[in-house]
Amino acid sequence: MKRSFLALFLVYPLLLIAGDDDHKSVTKEVLAQTDSSWDGNRLPAYPEEPPFISVVKFTIPPESRLPWHEHPMINVGYLISGELTVVKEDGSEIELQAGDALVEVVDAWHFGRNDGNVPAEIVVVYAGVEGQPLAIVRPEPDEGEDSK
């Protein structure tokens, strides 16, 4: 009974907003559904600690590049506008256009690059645990050191 009430509580406001006949115009599009990141590697198991979800919008300026970094948890991005290329340390890459979803690599060094002439806006959802960093940035080598 509680479940039915909850479902009605969640759906009824949508019906009021849309009107009785308009609710049929609601559409659904699955943007990503997988057990693997974009490079084909299986996603890790969820931690046993209580989940902590973060939703972050990034704006990456035109003709710019993010630093090398890795994510210690599963995360998924949706590119709202612009274009973005994600490059892994092994040289593999994926090019995204506005409207693309990306299941990001976990525990793998990579960077994002906006080669376009407009900002790239991406919303990323991180499924981690409280206190866990969203990303770990790899220190850039000092001048004179070999860079990877």
C-alpha positions as CSV (number, residue, x, y, z in Angstrom):
1,M,0.0,0.0,0.0
2,K,2.8,2.4,0.9
3,R,4.5,1.7,-2.5
4,S,1.2,2.5,-4.4
5,F,0.7,5.7,-2.5
6,L,4.3,6.7,-3.2
7,A,4.0,6.0,-6.9
8,L,0.7,8.1,-7.0
9,F,2.4,10.9,-5.0
10,L,5.3,11.0,-7.5
11,V,3.2,10.7,-10.7
12,Y,0.2,12.7,-9.9
13,P,2.0,16.1,-10.0
14,L,3.3,15.3,-13.4
15,L,-0.2,14.6,-14.6
16,L,-1.4,17.9,-13.2
17,I,1.3,19.8,-14.9
18,A,0.9,18.1,-18.2
19,G,-2.9,17.8,-18.2
20,D,-4.8,14.6,-18.7
21,D,-4.1,14.2,-22.4
22,D,-0.6,15.7,-22.5
23,H,1.1,13.1,-20.3
24,K,1.2,10.8,-23.4
25,S,3.7,13.2,-25.0
26,V,6.4,12.3,-22.4
27,T,9.2,10.4,-24.0
28,K,12.0,8.4,-22.7
29,E,15.5,7.9,-24.3
30,V,18.1,5.7,-22.7
31,L,21.4,7.5,-23.2
32,A,23.7,4.8,-21.7
33,Q,23.1,1.4,-20.2
34,T,26.1,-0.8,-19.7
35,D,28.4,-2.7,-17.4
36,S,31.6,-1.4,-19.0
37,S,33.3,2.0,-19.5
38,W,33.8,3.5,-23.0
39,D,37.1,1.6,-23.4
40,G,35.4,-1.7,-22.9
41,N,36.7,-2.5,-19.4
42,R,34.2,-3.8,-16.9
43,L,33.1,-1.4,-14.2
44,P,34.2,-2.1,-10.7
45,A,31.8,-3.4,-8.0
46,Y,30.2,-0.7,-5.8
47,P,31.8,-0.2,-2.4
48,E,30.0,-1.7,0.6
49,E,30.0,1.8,2.3
50,P,26.9,4.0,2.1
51,P,26.7,5.7,-1.4
52,F,27.5,9.3,-1.9
53,I,26.3,10.8,-5.2
54,S,27.7,14.0,-6.7
55,V,26.3,15.8,-9.8
56,V,28.8,18.3,-11.2
57,K,28.5,20.5,-14.3
58,F,31.9,21.4,-16.0
59,T,32.4,24.1,-18.6
60,I,35.6,23.5,-20.6
61,P,36.7,26.5,-22.6
62,P,37.4,26.2,-26.3
63,E,40.8,25.0,-27.4
64,S,41.7,23.8,-23.9
65,R,42.8,20.6,-22.2
66,L,42.2,19.2,-18.7
67,P,45.2,17.7,-16.8
68,W,45.8,14.0,-16.6
69,H,43.6,12.5,-14.0
70,E,41.8,9.4,-12.9
71,H,38.5,8.7,-11.2
72,P,38.4,6.2,-8.2
73,M,34.6,5.6,-8.7
74,I,32.1,5.0,-11.4
75,N,30.9,8.1,-13.2
76,V,28.8,9.0,-16.2
77,G,28.7,12.2,-18.2
78,Y,26.3,13.8,-20.5
79,L,27.6,16.4,-22.9
80,I,25.1,19.3,-23.1
81,S,26.9,21.4,-25.6
82,G,30.1,21.6,-27.6
83,E,32.5,18.8,-28.3
84,L,34.9,16.9,-26.2
85,T,37.6,14.3,-26.9
86,V,38.7,12.0,-24.0
87,V,42.1,10.4,-24.4
88,K,43.5,7.6,-22.3
89,E,47.2,7.1,-21.5
90,D,47.4,4.2,-24.0
91,G,46.4,6.6,-26.8
92,S,42.8,5.3,-27.2
93,E,40.2,8.1,-27.4
94,I,36.6,8.8,-27.9
95,E,35.1,11.9,-29.5
96,L,31.8,13.3,-28.0
97,Q,29.3,15.7,-29.5
98,A,26.5,17.5,-27.7
99,G,23.8,15.0,-26.7
100,D,26.3,12.1,-26.2
101,A,26.6,10.2,-22.9
102,L,29.8,8.7,-21.7
103,V,30.4,6.0,-19.1
104,E,33.9,7.1,-18.0
105,V,36.9,4.9,-17.3
106,V,37.7,4.1,-13.6
107,D,41.3,4.1,-12.2
108,A,42.8,4.9,-15.6
109,W,44.8,8.0,-16.4
110,H,43.1,10.2,-19.1
111,F,42.3,13.8,-20.0
112,G,39.5,15.7,-21.8
113,R,40.3,18.1,-24.6
114,N,38.0,20.7,-26.2
115,D,39.3,21.2,-29.8
116,G,36.2,23.2,-30.7
117,N,35.5,26.9,-30.8
118,V,32.7,26.9,-28.2
119,P,32.7,25.9,-24.5
120,A,32.0,22.2,-23.9
121,E,29.4,21.8,-21.1
122,I,29.2,18.4,-19.5
123,V,27.2,17.2,-16.5
124,V,28.9,14.3,-14.7
125,V,27.3,12.0,-12.0
126,Y,29.7,10.4,-9.7
127,A,28.7,7.3,-7.6
128,G,31.2,7.1,-4.8
129,V,31.3,7.2,-1.0
130,E,31.6,10.2,1.3
131,G,35.0,11.7,1.5
132,Q,36.2,10.0,-1.7
133,P,37.8,12.5,-4.2
134,L,35.9,12.8,-7.5
135,A,39.3,12.8,-9.4
136,I,42.9,12.4,-8.7
137,V,45.1,14.7,-10.7
138,R,48.5,13.4,-11.8
139,P,51.3,15.8,-11.0
140,E,52.9,17.3,-14.1
141,P,56.6,16.5,-14.4
142,D,59.0,19.2,-13.6
143,E,60.8,20.7,-16.6
144,G,63.8,18.5,-17.5
145,E,62.0,15.3,-16.4
146,D,60.7,12.9,-19.0
147,S,57.0,13.4,-19.5
148,K,54.7,10.6,-20.2
